[in-house]
Amino acid sequence: MTKTTFQIVEASEIVEVRTRILRPGQWPLPEHYPQDHLSSTYHFSAKYEGQTIGVATFMVNSLPKDISESVVAKSEKTTCLQLRGMGVLEPFQRQGIGGKIIRFATQLFCEEHCDPQTTLIWFNAREHAIAFYQKLGFQTSGDFFDVPKIGAHKIMWSVLRDVS
Ligand SMILES: CC(C)(COP(=O)(O)OP(=O)(O)OC[C@H]1O[C@@H](n2cnc3c(N)ncnc32)[C@H](O)[C@@H]1OP(=O)(O)O)[C@@H](O)C(=O)NCCC(=O)NCCS
């Protein structure tokens, strides 16, 4: 996968692949998030031979109200970024691409956009992906909850500086 490149892209470049990975039953309808076109939202892609094979979106969004007290205490003085739409096309999974997208994004945030000490990243993780995120330094918070038609999720989070 030496030909894989990582970059910030426009929402229009990733919504189709996002939908194919995360909402396969809806494909080819692109799934948009309301924040997709805000200037504070960043979309990342991995490309292999010019084709988008992996995607992730980070947007400014406060923590859910019911997140555990320990996370809330850490987040009082922070910017909170929510990760959404994380996915790698199936033939390219388990080859390090997903981890590289997250590291590319978090390194860029550290260097250019955010204070690594006070920026917190959080998201709703699908149950089967929790181990993937844990390897990158994210922690779970609270109990599983169900998202209709998708399944069990847990909130996960990390201070930006601790993602690696
Ligand atoms: C979850 C997902 C994004 C991971 O991306 P990926 O490119 O396959 O992951 P990587 O190859 O970078 O894996 C990094 C590490 O996590 C581990 N890992 C990846 N997916 C895993 C899984 N489903 N369960 C357990 N461990 C996993 C890998 O073994 C690897 O560990 P290693 O470095 O020790 O070998 C990808 O499998 C995917 O798109 N799944 C379908 C969509 C989805 O569920 N997205 C997450 C929504 S919350």
The ligand as an SDF file (V2000), in Angstrom:
LIG
                    3D

 48 50  0  0  0  0  0  0  0  0999 V2000
  -12.9860   -0.0630   11.6680 C   0  0  0  0  0  0  0  0  0  0  0  0
  -12.1520    0.3160   10.4360 C   0  0  0  0  0  0  0  0  0  0  0  0
  -12.2990    1.8080   10.1380 C   0  0  0  0  0  0  0  0  0  0  0  0
  -10.6710    0.0130   10.7450 C   0  0  0  0  0  0  0  0  0  0  0  0
   -9.8880    0.4230    9.6350 O   0  0  0  0  0  0  0  0  0  0  0  0
   -8.7220   -0.5450    9.1150 P   0  0  0  0  0  0  0  0  0  0  0  0
   -7.9890    0.1400    8.0320 O   0  0  0  0  0  0  0  0  0  0  0  0
   -9.3320   -1.8530    8.7960 O   0  0  0  0  0  0  0  0  0  0  0  0
   -7.8330   -0.6690   10.4420 O   0  0  0  0  0  0  0  0  0  0  0  0
   -6.2450   -0.7980   10.5480 P   0  0  0  0  0  0  0  0  0  0  0  0
   -5.7800   -1.8060    9.5540 O   0  0  0  0  0  0  0  0  0  0  0  0
   -5.6400    0.5510   10.5000 O   0  0  0  0  0  0  0  0  0  0  0  0
   -6.1220   -1.4090   12.0010 O   0  0  0  0  0  0  0  0  0  0  0  0
   -5.3660   -0.8190   13.0510 C   0  0  0  0  0  0  0  0  0  0  0  0
   -5.3450   -1.8100   14.1700 C   0  0  0  0  0  0  0  0  0  0  0  0
   -6.6730   -2.0750   14.6370 O   0  0  0  0  0  0  0  0  0  0  0  0
   -6.9650   -3.4610   14.4940 C   0  0  0  0  0  0  0  0  0  0  0  0
   -8.3030   -3.5900   13.9900 N   0  0  0  0  0  0  0  0  0  0  0  0
   -8.8160   -3.0670   12.8770 C   0  0  0  0  0  0  0  0  0  0  0  0
  -10.1100   -3.3970   12.7540 N   0  0  0  0  0  0  0  0  0  0  0  0
  -10.3960   -4.1650   13.8240 C   0  0  0  0  0  0  0  0  0  0  0  0
  -11.5590   -4.8310   14.2560 C   0  0  0  0  0  0  0  0  0  0  0  0
  -12.7130   -4.7410   13.5660 N   0  0  0  0  0  0  0  0  0  0  0  0
  -11.4920   -5.5300   15.4000 N   0  0  0  0  0  0  0  0  0  0  0  0
  -10.3440   -5.6330   16.0980 C   0  0  0  0  0  0  0  0  0  0  0  0
   -9.2010   -5.0110   15.7400 N   0  0  0  0  0  0  0  0  0  0  0  0
   -9.2380   -4.2960   14.6190 C   0  0  0  0  0  0  0  0  0  0  0  0
   -5.9590   -3.9980   13.4960 C   0  0  0  0  0  0  0  0  0  0  0  0
   -5.6700   -5.3440   13.7670 O   0  0  0  0  0  0  0  0  0  0  0  0
   -4.7630   -3.1330   13.7150 C   0  0  0  0  0  0  0  0  0  0  0  0
   -3.9870   -3.6150   14.7840 O   0  0  0  0  0  0  0  0  0  0  0  0
   -2.4220   -3.8630   14.5870 P   0  0  0  0  0  0  0  0  0  0  0  0
   -1.8500   -2.5230   14.1960 O   0  0  0  0  0  0  0  0  0  0  0  0
   -1.9880   -4.3210   15.9190 O   0  0  0  0  0  0  0  0  0  0  0  0
   -2.3340   -4.8720   13.5180 O   0  0  0  0  0  0  0  0  0  0  0  0
  -12.5620   -0.5090    9.1750 C   0  0  0  0  0  0  0  0  0  0  0  0
  -12.4530   -1.8730    9.4900 O   0  0  0  0  0  0  0  0  0  0  0  0
  -13.9570   -0.2300    8.6700 C   0  0  0  0  0  0  0  0  0  0  0  0
  -14.1350    0.6770    7.8440 O   0  0  0  0  0  0  0  0  0  0  0  0
  -14.9730   -0.9870    9.1110 N   0  0  0  0  0  0  0  0  0  0  0  0
  -16.3390   -0.8180    8.6010 C   0  0  0  0  0  0  0  0  0  0  0  0
  -16.9300    0.5410    8.9370 C   0  0  0  0  0  0  0  0  0  0  0  0
  -16.8760    0.8030   10.4340 C   0  0  0  0  0  0  0  0  0  0  0  0
  -17.2970   -0.0030   11.2260 O   0  0  0  0  0  0  0  0  0  0  0  0
  -16.3520    1.9990   10.7790 N   0  0  0  0  0  0  0  0  0  0  0  0
  -16.2620    2.4110   12.1730 C   0  0  0  0  0  0  0  0  0  0  0  0
  -17.5150    3.0980   12.5720 C   0  0  0  0  0  0  0  0  0  0  0  0
  -17.4590    3.5700   14.2950 S   0  0  0  0  0  0  0  0  0  0  0  0
  1  2  1  0
  2  3  1  0
  2  4  1  0
  2 36  1  0
  4  5  1  0
  5  6  1  0
  6  7  2  0
  6  8  1  0
  6  9  1  0
  9 10  1  0
 10 11  2  0
 10 12  1  0
 10 13  1  0
 13 14  1  0
 14 15  1  0
 15 16  1  0
 15 30  1  0
 16 17  1  0
 17 18  1  0
 17 28  1  0
 18 19  1  0
 18 27  1  0
 19 20  2  0
 20 21  1  0
 21 22  1  0
 21 27  2  0
 22 23  1  0
 22 24  2  0
 24 25  1  0
 25 26  2  0
 26 27  1  0
 28 29  1  0
 28 30  1  0
 30 31  1  0
 31 32  1  0
 32 33  2  0
 32 34  1  0
 32 35  1  0
 36 37  1  0
 36 38  1  0
 38 39  2  0
 38 40  1  0
 40 41  1  0
 41 42  1  0
 42 43  1  0
 43 44  2  0
 43 45  1  0
 45 46  1  0
 46 47  1  0
 47 48  1  0
M  END
$$$$
